[in-house]
């Protein structure tokens, strides 16, 4: 499917954005520049991540609450169950409800430093399905969860991942956002297998900008995502050419959405890495126009 076909289709696409919480005052300024740049595109929702072990939790909370107060966006707060007792997590959920947040991205989370296998807090939620049930007991939130079309690196099999995703949905999840994946066929095959597994919620492809290709390779090794040879070839010789890498990254994202749309996907989640111009340009190429 070409970009021209996306413009003429009766299946318009919808987008959502994920932001990274700031670690410094300068990064906070960059984040809010990104938020203001992308807000006019009218995303279905936006989310703000946690660091491993919940290391940026306070900044995440502050960013989400500020979004509610200062923008027209519908923020979703990431929430992990790693390293915290239930009482603490429940208090955070209630604070979000009181602040006007109605959407939570419920995740297991990674251990601090990501250096050891996950261990639940002795007084905490043991798993993501348990966390979802806890959230649902407090308020009528939308709940999004993660899924891994190429298998979670700690999982024994894709079937195990599908069983876990089914438990998340049965606990009350409304949608599943995938780990980034560069194969439209793999994503479509995972979606179809999930459907046969009795998983009825939307499977939303997560899309990662590849501007920092070396960083993408390192991230892929940690999360089990495959980096195709054609993608590596696109970045050969561009290590010192940032502007060309940005153009390539935008073209790759647009082509990914075009291919996925041809497979029947209509919702797309952009891991923006707070790169406002790249994400905005890609969305405009795909026909997503300012609505606010």
Protein Blocks (a to p, Z undefined) as FASTA:
>chain_A
ZZklmmmpcbdcdddddddddfbfklmmmmmmmmmmmmmnopabdcddddehhlmmmmmm
mmmmmmmmmmcbdcdddddfehiafklmmmmmmmmmmnopabdcddebjaehilaccddd
fkbcfbfklmmmmmmmmpccdddddddfkopakbgbfklmmmmmmmmmmnopabdcdddd
fbfklmmmmmmmmmmnopabdcddddddfklmmlmmmmmmmnopacdfklmmmmgoplmm
mklmmmmmmmmmmmmmmmmmmnopabdcddfkopaklmmmmmmmnopacfZZ
